[in-house]
Amino acid sequence: IFPKNIIVENSKASSPLGFQIFCLQNANECKTSSPTTIDYSFRVMKKIAFTNKTVNLAIAPQNDIGLDKWSLNVSVGDCEDYVLAKRSSLMKAGIPAGALRIATATTKEGVGHAVLIVRTNKGDLVIDNLTNAITTWDKVEHTLIAISGANPSKWSVIS
């Protein structure tokens, strides 16, 4: 059921400008920590599933107009805002920041998108505002492009 490996990171990539600005304004949300992988368990999956569903219901979807702004604590937002809310919530629930990665992607319709990746010892799990289902990275319908590292300011191209 799980991939034997994690997402393969290739060459360095620039982090999205909106994320860079967010981190300048919210340094505590952009710090790294250890461990960089968590043990997969029923308890961890419950936290991930609860967070995904709760945040998906709490934020009404609306695309940014003009500059792509990454925001936390919003009631209306786009995919990046969902990612930041889920990341923050999971960190508060005890998931180390180093195991939470942000990935940029394109949907099968070719639209830019962002998802949160939870790196476990069983493989990388994707949580997405477009579904309440938790999937492994190799089963998502999106094309993953780049991913943040354990240090969220360091990004890599996905092979």
C-alpha positions in Angstrom: 0.0 0.0 0.0 2.9 2.4 0.7 5.7 3.3 -1.7 9.0 1.8 -0.7 10.7 5.2 -1.0 10.0 8.9 -0.5 9.8 11.6 -3.0 13.1 11.9 -4.8 14.5 15.4 -4.6 16.7 16.5 -7.4 18.4 19.9 -8.0 17.8 23.0 -5.9 14.7 25.1 -6.6 13.6 28.5 -5.5 10.8 28.6 -2.9 7.7 30.4 -4.2 7.8 34.2 -3.7 4.6 34.2 -1.7 6.1 31.6 0.7 9.3 33.7 1.1 7.3 36.7 2.0 5.1 34.7 4.4 8.3 33.3 6.2 9.7 36.8 6.6 6.5 37.9 8.3 6.0 34.6 10.3 9.4 33.3 11.2 8.0 31.0 13.9 5.9 29.1 11.3 8.9 28.6 9.0 11.4 27.0 11.3 12.8 23.5 11.0 13.0 20.8 13.6 14.0 17.2 14.0 13.1 14.5 13.3 12.6 14.9 9.6 10.5 11.7 9.3 7.9 10.4 11.7 6.8 6.9 12.5 3.6 5.9 10.7 0.9 4.9 13.2 -2.9 4.9 13.6 -2.6 7.8 16.0 -0.6 9.9 13.5 -3.0 9.0 10.7 -5.9 10.1 12.9 -4.2 13.5 13.5 -3.5 13.9 9.8 -7.0 12.9 8.7 -8.7 15.1 11.3 -6.5 18.1 10.5 -7.1 17.7 6.7 -10.9 17.4 7.1 -11.2 20.2 9.7 -9.1 22.7 7.7 -10.9 21.8 4.4 -14.2 22.6 6.1 -12.9 25.8 7.8 -11.7 27.6 4.8 -13.9 28.7 1.9 -12.0 28.3 -1.4 -11.2 31.5 -3.3 -8.2 32.1 -5.5 -6.0 35.1 -4.9 -6.4 38.1 -7.3 -3.2 39.5 -8.5 -0.1 38.6 -6.3 -0.2 35.1 -4.9 -0.4 35.8 -1.1 0.3 33.0 1.4 -1.7 33.6 4.6 -2.4 31.9 7.9 -5.6 32.1 10.0 -8.0 32.9 7.1 -11.6 31.9 6.6 -11.3 32.3 2.8 -8.3 31.3 0.8 -6.6 29.2 -1.9 -4.5 26.1 -1.8 -1.4 27.7 -0.2 -3.6 29.0 2.7 -4.9 25.5 3.3 -1.4 24.1 3.3 -0.2 26.7 5.9 -3.2 26.1 8.1 -2.7 22.3 8.0 1.1 22.6 8.6 0.5 24.9 11.6 -2.2 22.7 13.1 -0.1 19.6 12.7 2.9 21.2 14.4 0.6 22.3 17.3 -0.6 18.6 17.5 3.0 17.4 17.9 4.1 16.6 14.4 7.7 17.9 14.0 8.0 20.7 11.4 10.9 18.8 9.8 8.5 16.0 8.7 6.1 18.5 7.1 6.9 19.5 3.5 5.1 21.8 1.1 5.0 20.7 -2.5 4.0 22.7 -5.6 2.2 20.9 -8.3 0.0 21.2 -11.4 -3.5 19.6 -11.4 -4.5 17.3 -14.2 -6.2 20.4 -15.7 -2.9 22.2 -15.7 -3.6 24.6 -12.8 -0.9 25.5 -10.3 -1.5 23.9 -6.9 0.1 23.3 -3.5 -0.2 20.4 -1.1 1.2 19.4 2.2 3.4 16.3 2.4 3.9 14.4 5.7 7.1 12.3 5.5 6.7 9.0 7.4 8.9 6.0 7.7 6.3 4.2 5.4 6.5 6.9 2.7 5.3 10.4 1.9 1.6 11.1 2.5 -0.2 13.9 0.7 -3.0 16.0 2.2 -4.9 18.3 -0.2 -7.7 20.8 0.0 -9.3 19.2 -3.0 -10.1 16.0 -1.1 -10.4 14.6 2.4 -8.7 11.4 1.3 -5.1 10.9 2.4 -3.0 9.5 -0.4 0.6 8.4 -1.0 2.6 10.8 -3.2 2.8 8.3 -6.0 -1.1 8.0 -6.2 -2.0 11.7 -6.5 -3.4 12.9 -9.7 -1.3 16.1 -9.7 2.1 16.4 -11.1 4.4 17.3 -8.3 7.0 19.9 -9.3 9.0 21.1 -6.2 9.2 20.4 -2.5 10.4 22.1 0.6 13.0 20.4 2.7 13.1 19.8 6.4 14.3 23.4 6.4 11.3 25.0 4.7 13.4 27.7 3.1 15.3 25.0 1.1 13.4 23.7 -1.9 14.2 21.0 -4.5 12.9 20.0 -7.9 11.1 16.6 -7.7 12.5 14.0 -10.0 
